[in-house]
Amino acid sequence: MIRGRFCYLLLLAAGSYFIMLYNFQGLRFLFGCILCIPAVSFLFLIPVKLFCRIRLEGEQEFVERGELPEIQITVENRGFFPVSRILLEMRWKEPGTKERRIRKWVQGMGGHTQEYFIPEMTAMHCGLATLTLVKARVYDYLGIFALPVRLTEGRKRIAEVCVVPVIAPVPHALEETFAQVWQETGEEKEGDLLLRDFQPGDSLHRIYWKIMAKAGDLQVRDFESSGYVSLYLHFSDSFRTQTEAWDRYLDRAASLLYFFAEECRVGMQMPTEVVWQQGQEFFRCMIPDGAAVYIWLCVFLREGTAEGSVSAEEVPFPERGWHLEEDCRLYYGEQCVYEE
């Protein structure tokens, strides 16, 4: 576009120069065409600009790290005149990287038509990513003039997507450790433990083996709804700025939460609780099933907190339960039960 405008200015300068030197009618007519044709093209550009609409649609709430976000942008021409070309300028900012500028040309739109496209973006680190529509310009048929296009009334210029960690299956050794811990400690939790007869569909992890060894009856542990499994996430505020290490930590935390939530829901009929500290405040959130892990991740990565803080007295002591350290080692009490 800059090259076309520069050539047009050179043509105007050359025409003006020759008209000043010679008194030819043909040159005067040619010079008039050079002025009038772009002027007519600019006049047609005004209604084209008024009937163009651009909006962000179909934005995702979250996407797993490493996947491609799909934020759809709609360009609509509501007028009768065709559109030569539209230039969209966007900015994509994802956690841990510099802001990237995206330019997209939309060309050759007829009257009363729409076009959809998804910008090419990446999501390599966990956190809140944003796509900002900086500006949009529509060009005339000669590509000389351009006018800004306004967004549809009430539409946003910014689309947000939460880049969540990758949830992977936990190792089999950790599954056995989890089952063994509950086998050894479940009967000592007064008020939370009840015994009943084994029923088809009950998990083998809930079988109370000591009773079976003594009496021969197949009994399973049944927990009241007040019971829950707590996972304490132990990290410092400065640790969140270490992009690679923070991604690795969130991957491990999300995988553990998903495993705990599903194991407790299916085998023990109780929710999982995640606890963490930010600054001087403690936060906690119940995770009833695996799907709730994604909901908590979106809230946590967007705001860094849950609905509200709790007092230190309400937080279970990490040394007495499950806690994940910054080096991604999982502890139960003071014993390390899993590390890479």
Solvent accessible surface area in square Angstrom, and as a share of the most:
residue,aa,sasa,rsa
1,M,59,0.26
2,I,143,0.72
3,R,198,0.72
4,G,37,0.36
5,R,89,0.32
6,F,117,0.49
7,C,72,0.43
8,Y,35,0.13
9,L,110,0.55
10,L,98,0.49
11,L,92,0.46
12,L,35,0.18
13,A,61,0.47
14,A,43,0.33
15,G,16,0.15
16,S,42,0.27
17,Y,124,0.47
18,F,93,0.39
19,I,39,0.20
20,M,162,0.73
21,L,97,0.48
22,Y,106,0.40
23,N,110,0.56
24,F,119,0.50
25,Q,136,0.61
26,G,52,0.50
27,L,50,0.25
28,R,114,0.42
29,F,150,0.62
30,L,99,0.49
31,F,46,0.19
32,G,26,0.25
33,C,39,0.23
34,I,20,0.10
35,L,81,0.40
36,C,79,0.47
37,I,100,0.51
38,P,8,0.05
39,A,50,0.39
40,V,75,0.43
41,S,9,0.06
42,F,68,0.28
43,L,110,0.55
44,F,79,0.33
45,L,4,0.02
46,I,69,0.35
47,P,37,0.23
48,V,7,0.04
49,K,45,0.19
50,L,100,0.50
51,F,97,0.41
52,C,1,0.01
53,R,63,0.23
54,I,1,0.00
55,R,26,0.09
56,L,17,0.08
57,E,45,0.20
58,G,60,0.58
59,E,68,0.30
60,Q,56,0.25
61,E,112,0.50
62,F,75,0.31
63,V,4,0.02
64,E,40,0.18
65,R,60,0.22
66,G,45,0.43
67,E,88,0.39
68,L,124,0.62
69,P,3,0.02
70,E,96,0.43
71,I,0,0.00
72,Q,55,0.25
73,I,0,0.00
74,T,0,0.00
75,V,0,0.00
76,E,24,0.11
77,N,1,0.00
78,R,100,0.37
79,G,6,0.06
80,F,171,0.71
81,F,81,0.34
82,P,69,0.43
83,V,3,0.02
84,S,31,0.20
85,R,74,0.27
86,I,0,0.00
87,L,9,0.05
88,L,0,0.00
89,E,15,0.07
90,M,0,0.00
91,R,114,0.41
92,W,3,0.01
93,K,76,0.32
94,E,11,0.05
95,P,28,0.18
96,G,52,0.50
97,T,53,0.31
98,K,184,0.78
99,E,96,0.43
100,R,102,0.37
101,R,148,0.54
102,I,18,0.09
103,R,121,0.44
104,K,76,0.32
105,W,82,0.29
106,V,5,0.03
107,Q,98,0.44
108,G,62,0.59
109,M,4,0.02
110,G,32,0.31
111,G,29,0.28
112,H,118,0.53
113,T,53,0.31
114,Q,71,0.31
115,E,66,0.30
116,Y,123,0.47
117,F,30,0.12
118,I,82,0.42
119,P,10,0.06
120,E,152,0.68
121,M,4,0.02
122,T,58,0.34
123,A,0,0.00
124,M,98,0.44
125,H,26,0.11
126,C,6,0.04
127,G,9,0.09
128,L,58,0.29
129,A,0,0.00
130,T,34,0.20
131,L,0,0.00
132,T,39,0.23
133,L,3,0.01
134,V,52,0.30
135,K,82,0.35
136,A,6,0.04
137,R,82,0.30
138,V,0,0.00
139,Y,16,0.06
140,D,3,0.01
141,Y,92,0.35
142,L,89,0.44
143,G,9,0.09
144,I,21,0.11
145,F,66,0.28
146,A,19,0.15
147,L,41,0.20
148,P,71,0.45
149,V,8,0.05
150,R,169,0.62
151,L,24,0.12
152,T,24,0.14
153,E,145,0.65
154,G,80,0.77
155,R,114,0.41
156,K,120,0.51
157,R,110,0.40
158,I,81,0.41
159,A,0,0.00
160,E,64,0.29
161,V,0,0.00
162,C,0,0.00
163,V,0,0.00
164,V,0,0.00
165,P,0,0.00
166,V,54,0.31
167,I,32,0.16
168,A,49,0.38
169,P,133,0.84
170,V,17,0.10
171,P,54,0.34
172,H,124,0.56
173,A,63,0.49
174,L,1,0.00
175,E,62,0.28
176,E,99,0.44
177,T,31,0.18
178,F,1,0.00
179,A,16,0.13
180,Q,105,0.47
181,V,17,0.10
182,W,14,0.05
183,Q,41,0.18
184,E,92,0.41
185,T,35,0.21
186,G,0,0.00
187,E,40,0.18
188,E,125,0.56
189,K,81,0.34
190,E,169,0.76
191,G,54,0.52
192,D,40,0.21
193,L,33,0.16
194,L,93,0.46
195,L,78,0.39
196,R,62,0.23
197,D,96,0.50
198,F,64,0.27
199,Q,98,0.43
200,P,134,0.84
201,G,82,0.79
202,D,24,0.13
203,S,27,0.18
204,L,120,0.60
205,H,70,0.31
206,R,2,0.01
207,I,4,0.02
208,Y,25,0.09
209,W,118,0.42
210,K,117,0.50
211,I,53,0.27
212,M,73,0.33
213,A,91,0.70
214,K,171,0.73
215,A,70,0.54
216,G,56,0.53
217,D,77,0.40
218,L,67,0.33
219,Q,30,0.13
220,V,0,0.00
221,R,1,0.00
222,D,38,0.20
223,F,11,0.05
224,E,73,0.33
225,S,105,0.67
226,S,75,0.48
227,G,7,0.06
228,Y,83,0.31
229,V,4,0.02
230,S,21,0.14
231,L,0,0.00
232,Y,11,0.04
233,L,1,0.01
234,H,88,0.39
235,F,16,0.07
236,S,51,0.33
237,D,73,0.38
238,S,74,0.48
239,F,12,0.05
240,R,66,0.24
241,T,111,0.64
242,Q,96,0.43
243,T,43,0.25
244,E,124,0.56
245,A,36,0.28
246,W,14,0.05
247,D,6,0.03
248,R,110,0.40
249,Y,0,0.00
250,L,1,0.01
251,D,26,0.14
252,R,31,0.11
253,A,1,0.00
254,A,0,0.00
255,S,10,0.07
256,L,0,0.00
257,L,0,0.00
258,Y,82,0.31
259,F,26,0.11
260,F,0,0.00
261,A,0,0.00
262,E,44,0.20
263,E,36,0.16
264,C,0,0.00
265,R,112,0.41
266,V,87,0.50
267,G,3,0.03
268,M,2,0.01
269,Q,93,0.41
270,M,8,0.03
271,P,34,0.21
272,T,0,0.00
273,E,0,0.00
274,V,0,0.00
275,V,0,0.00
276,W,0,0.00
277,Q,55,0.24
278,Q,54,0.24
279,G,38,0.36
280,Q,167,0.74
281,E,90,0.41
282,F,38,0.16
283,F,9,0.04
284,R,55,0.20
285,C,38,0.23
286,M,88,0.39
287,I,0,0.00
288,P,72,0.45
289,D,45,0.24
290,G,1,0.01
291,A,71,0.55
292,A,14,0.11
293,V,0,0.00
294,Y,50,0.19
295,I,118,0.60
296,W,5,0.02
297,L,1,0.00
298,C,6,0.04
299,V,57,0.33
300,F,0,0.00
301,L,17,0.08
302,R,86,0.31
303,E,116,0.52
304,G,3,0.03
305,T,33,0.19
306,A,16,0.12
307,E,184,0.83
308,G,41,0.39
309,S,56,0.36
310,V,34,0.20
311,S,50,0.33
312,A,58,0.45
313,E,154,0.69
314,E,96,0.43
315,V,13,0.07
316,P,46,0.29
317,F,118,0.49
318,P,38,0.24
319,E,83,0.37
320,R,182,0.66
321,G,17,0.16
322,W,9,0.03
323,H,19,0.09
324,L,0,0.00
325,E,38,0.17
326,E,61,0.27
327,D,74,0.39
328,C,2,0.01
329,R,96,0.35
330,L,0,0.00
331,Y,44,0.17
332,Y,54,0.21
333,G,11,0.10
334,E,157,0.70
335,Q,126,0.56
336,C,48,0.28
337,V,28,0.16
338,Y,41,0.16
339,E,84,0.38
340,E,139,0.62
